[in-house]
Amino acid sequence: MKLLSNHPTEILILIFLIITYVISSFEKISDWNGNVIFIKGHFKNSPLKNNVPFLLAVLLVLEIVASILMIIGVYQIYTTEVKKIALLGIELSAVSLIFMLIGQRLAKDYPGAMSLGVYFLITVFGVYLLNK
């Protein structure tokens, strides 16, 4: 299988993140109001409490754009071994994780912030590999 033979680690990391962000985006879109209510409650004691819908929309756009770029990137890696678009997508993924980390820390949700570390490590490793 050519797809995984030349760049297996990069492709697997991209697929992992694509699945993560596509499902996350779908959940946000399909239950926008429920997500806004939940996150408003989560951030009720933080400086972000009045900007939840806007910040959630920014995060949603980042996730969608990152997913699209990573999907295109997987295709490009498969067809031409060019990694530029995949790298841009995974970098946007890292930015969205940093935004989520800021939110979790401001909400004083330390376990939630800590759980983002796993995704961030995978993403940074993907950035490293795609930059080679």
MODELLER restraints for C-alpha pairs under 7 A, 6 or more apart:
rsr = mdl.restraints
at = mdl.atoms
rsr.add(forms.Gaussian(group=physical.xy_distance, feature=features.Distance(at['CA:3:A'], at['CA:78:A']), mean=5.38, stdev=0.5))
rsr.add(forms.Gaussian(group=physical.xy_distance, feature=features.Distance(at['CA:4:A'], at['CA:11:A']), mean=6.68, stdev=0.5))
rsr.add(forms.Gaussian(group=physical.xy_distance, feature=features.Distance(at['CA:10:A'], at['CA:126:A']), mean=6.04, stdev=0.5))
rsr.add(forms.Gaussian(group=physical.xy_distance, feature=features.Distance(at['CA:10:A'], at['CA:129:A']), mean=6.49, stdev=0.5))
rsr.add(forms.Gaussian(group=physical.xy_distance, feature=features.Distance(at['CA:10:A'], at['CA:130:A']), mean=6.76, stdev=0.5))
rsr.add(forms.Gaussian(group=physical.xy_distance, feature=features.Distance(at['CA:11:A'], at['CA:74:A']), mean=6.35, stdev=0.5))
rsr.add(forms.Gaussian(group=physical.xy_distance, feature=features.Distance(at['CA:13:A'], at['CA:126:A']), mean=6.21, stdev=0.5))
rsr.add(forms.Gaussian(group=physical.xy_distance, feature=features.Distance(at['CA:14:A'], at['CA:70:A']), mean=6.29, stdev=0.5))
rsr.add(forms.Gaussian(group=physical.xy_distance, feature=features.Distance(at['CA:18:A'], at['CA:67:A']), mean=5.28, stdev=0.5))
rsr.add(forms.Gaussian(group=physical.xy_distance, feature=features.Distance(at['CA:18:A'], at['CA:70:A']), mean=6.64, stdev=0.5))
rsr.add(forms.Gaussian(group=physical.xy_distance, feature=features.Distance(at['CA:21:A'], at['CA:63:A']), mean=5.58, stdev=0.5))
rsr.add(forms.Gaussian(group=physical.xy_distance, feature=features.Distance(at['CA:21:A'], at['CA:67:A']), mean=6.18, stdev=0.5))
rsr.add(forms.Gaussian(group=physical.xy_distance, feature=features.Distance(at['CA:22:A'], at['CA:67:A']), mean=6.41, stdev=0.5))
rsr.add(forms.Gaussian(group=physical.xy_distance, feature=features.Distance(at['CA:25:A'], at['CA:60:A']), mean=5.93, stdev=0.5))
rsr.add(forms.Gaussian(group=physical.xy_distance, feature=features.Distance(at['CA:25:A'], at['CA:63:A']), mean=6.44, stdev=0.5))
rsr.add(forms.Gaussian(group=physical.xy_distance, feature=features.Distance(at['CA:25:A'], at['CA:64:A']), mean=6.49, stdev=0.5))
rsr.add(forms.Gaussian(group=physical.xy_distance, feature=features.Distance(at['CA:28:A'], at['CA:35:A']), mean=6.39, stdev=0.5))
rsr.add(forms.Gaussian(group=physical.xy_distance, feature=features.Distance(at['CA:36:A'], at['CA:52:A']), mean=6.63, stdev=0.5))
rsr.add(forms.Gaussian(group=physical.xy_distance, feature=features.Distance(at['CA:36:A'], at['CA:53:A']), mean=6.09, stdev=0.5))
rsr.add(forms.Gaussian(group=physical.xy_distance, feature=features.Distance(at['CA:39:A'], at['CA:52:A']), mean=6.90, stdev=0.5))
rsr.add(forms.Gaussian(group=physical.xy_distance, feature=features.Distance(at['CA:40:A'], at['CA:49:A']), mean=5.88, stdev=0.5))
rsr.add(forms.Gaussian(group=physical.xy_distance, feature=features.Distance(at['CA:40:A'], at['CA:52:A']), mean=6.11, stdev=0.5))
rsr.add(forms.Gaussian(group=physical.xy_distance, feature=features.Distance(at['CA:42:A'], at['CA:107:A']), mean=6.80, stdev=0.5))
rsr.add(forms.Gaussian(group=physical.xy_distance, feature=features.Distance(at['CA:43:A'], at['CA:49:A']), mean=5.14, stdev=0.5))
rsr.add(forms.Gaussian(group=physical.xy_distance, feature=features.Distance(at['CA:43:A'], at['CA:107:A']), mean=5.29, stdev=0.5))
rsr.add(forms.Gaussian(group=physical.xy_distance, feature=features.Distance(at['CA:45:A'], at['CA:107:A']), mean=6.72, stdev=0.5))
rsr.add(forms.Gaussian(group=physical.xy_distance, feature=features.Distance(at['CA:46:A'], at['CA:106:A']), mean=5.78, stdev=0.5))
rsr.add(forms.Gaussian(group=physical.xy_distance, feature=features.Distance(at['CA:46:A'], at['CA:107:A']), mean=5.31, stdev=0.5))
rsr.add(forms.Gaussian(group=physical.xy_distance, feature=features.Distance(at['CA:59:A'], at['CA:96:A']), mean=6.36, stdev=0.5))
rsr.add(forms.Gaussian(group=physical.xy_distance, feature=features.Distance(at['CA:62:A'], at['CA:92:A']), mean=6.65, stdev=0.5))
rsr.add(forms.Gaussian(group=physical.xy_distance, feature=features.Distance(at['CA:62:A'], at['CA:96:A']), mean=6.39, stdev=0.5))
rsr.add(forms.Gaussian(group=physical.xy_distance, feature=features.Distance(at['CA:63:A'], at['CA:93:A']), mean=6.85, stdev=0.5))
rsr.add(forms.Gaussian(group=physical.xy_distance, feature=features.Distance(at['CA:66:A'], at['CA:89:A']), mean=4.32, stdev=0.5))
rsr.add(forms.Gaussian(group=physical.xy_distance, feature=features.Distance(at['CA:66:A'], at['CA:90:A']), mean=6.55, stdev=0.5))
rsr.add(forms.Gaussian(group=physical.xy_distance, feature=features.Distance(at['CA:66:A'], at['CA:92:A']), mean=5.47, stdev=0.5))
rsr.add(forms.Gaussian(group=physical.xy_distance, feature=features.Distance(at['CA:66:A'], at['CA:93:A']), mean=5.79, stdev=0.5))
rsr.add(forms.Gaussian(group=physical.xy_distance, feature=features.Distance(at['CA:67:A'], at['CA:89:A']), mean=6.69, stdev=0.5))
rsr.add(forms.Gaussian(group=physical.xy_distance, feature=features.Distance(at['CA:69:A'], at['CA:85:A']), mean=5.84, stdev=0.5))
rsr.add(forms.Gaussian(group=physical.xy_distance, feature=features.Distance(at['CA:69:A'], at['CA:86:A']), mean=5.97, stdev=0.5))
rsr.add(forms.Gaussian(group=physical.xy_distance, feature=features.Distance(at['CA:69:A'], at['CA:88:A']), mean=6.92, stdev=0.5))
rsr.add(forms.Gaussian(group=physical.xy_distance, feature=features.Distance(at['CA:69:A'], at['CA:89:A']), mean=4.67, stdev=0.5))
rsr.add(forms.Gaussian(group=physical.xy_distance, feature=features.Distance(at['CA:70:A'], at['CA:85:A']), mean=6.87, stdev=0.5))
rsr.add(forms.Gaussian(group=physical.xy_distance, feature=features.Distance(at['CA:70:A'], at['CA:86:A']), mean=4.69, stdev=0.5))
rsr.add(forms.Gaussian(group=physical.xy_distance, feature=features.Distance(at['CA:70:A'], at['CA:89:A']), mean=4.88, stdev=0.5))
rsr.add(forms.Gaussian(group=physical.xy_distance, feature=features.Distance(at['CA:70:A'], at['CA:90:A']), mean=6.59, stdev=0.5))
rsr.add(forms.Gaussian(group=physical.xy_distance, feature=features.Distance(at['CA:72:A'], at['CA:85:A']), mean=6.85, stdev=0.5))
rsr.add(forms.Gaussian(group=physical.xy_distance, feature=features.Distance(at['CA:72:A'], at['CA:86:A']), mean=6.95, stdev=0.5))
rsr.add(forms.Gaussian(group=physical.xy_distance, feature=features.Distance(at['CA:73:A'], at['CA:83:A']), mean=6.30, stdev=0.5))
rsr.add(forms.Gaussian(group=physical.xy_distance, feature=features.Distance(at['CA:73:A'], at['CA:85:A']), mean=4.93, stdev=0.5))
rsr.add(forms.Gaussian(group=physical.xy_distance, feature=features.Distance(at['CA:73:A'], at['CA:86:A']), mean=3.81, stdev=0.5))
rsr.add(forms.Gaussian(group=physical.xy_distance, feature=features.Distance(at['CA:74:A'], at['CA:86:A']), mean=6.53, stdev=0.5))
rsr.add(forms.Gaussian(group=physical.xy_distance, feature=features.Distance(at['CA:76:A'], at['CA:82:A']), mean=5.66, stdev=0.5))
rsr.add(forms.Gaussian(group=physical.xy_distance, feature=features.Distance(at['CA:76:A'], at['CA:83:A']), mean=6.94, stdev=0.5))
rsr.add(forms.Gaussian(group=physical.xy_distance, feature=features.Distance(at['CA:77:A'], at['CA:83:A']), mean=5.80, stdev=0.5))
rsr.add(forms.Gaussian(group=physical.xy_distance, feature=features.Distance(at['CA:83:A'], at['CA:130:A']), mean=6.12, stdev=0.5))
rsr.add(forms.Gaussian(group=physical.xy_distance, feature=features.Distance(at['CA:87:A'], at['CA:127:A']), mean=6.23, stdev=0.5))
rsr.add(forms.Gaussian(group=physical.xy_distance, feature=features.Distance(at['CA:87:A'], at['CA:130:A']), mean=5.78, stdev=0.5))
rsr.add(forms.Gaussian(group=physical.xy_distance, feature=features.Distance(at['CA:90:A'], at['CA:123:A']), mean=6.54, stdev=0.5))
rsr.add(forms.Gaussian(group=physical.xy_distance, feature=features.Distance(at['CA:90:A'], at['CA:127:A']), mean=6.41, stdev=0.5))
rsr.add(forms.Gaussian(group=physical.xy_distance, feature=features.Distance(at['CA:91:A'], at['CA:127:A']), mean=6.69, stdev=0.5))
rsr.add(forms.Gaussian(group=physical.xy_distance, feature=features.Distance(at['CA:94:A'], at['CA:120:A']), mean=6.47, stdev=0.5))
rsr.add(forms.Gaussian(group=physical.xy_distance, feature=features.Distance(at['CA:94:A'], at['CA:123:A']), mean=6.16, stdev=0.5))
rsr.add(forms.Gaussian(group=physical.xy_distance, feature=features.Distance(at['CA:97:A'], at['CA:116:A']), mean=6.97, stdev=0.5))
rsr.add(forms.Gaussian(group=physical.xy_distance, feature=features.Distance(at['CA:97:A'], at['CA:120:A']), mean=6.55, stdev=0.5))
rsr.add(forms.Gaussian(group=physical.xy_distance, feature=features.Distance(at['CA:101:A'], at['CA:113:A']), mean=5.40, stdev=0.5))
rsr.add(forms.Gaussian(group=physical.xy_distance, feature=features.Distance(at['CA:101:A'], at['CA:116:A']), mean=6.80, stdev=0.5))
rsr.add(forms.Gaussian(group=physical.xy_distance, feature=features.Distance(at['CA:104:A'], at['CA:110:A']), mean=6.78, stdev=0.5))
rsr.add(forms.Gaussian(group=physical.xy_distance, feature=features.Distance(at['CA:104:A'], at['CA:112:A']), mean=6.25, stdev=0.5))
rsr.add(forms.Gaussian(group=physical.xy_distance, feature=features.Distance(at['CA:104:A'], at['CA:113:A']), mean=5.19, stdev=0.5))
rsr.add(forms.Gaussian(group=physical.xy_distance, feature=features.Distance(at['CA:105:A'], at['CA:113:A']), mean=6.22, stdev=0.5))
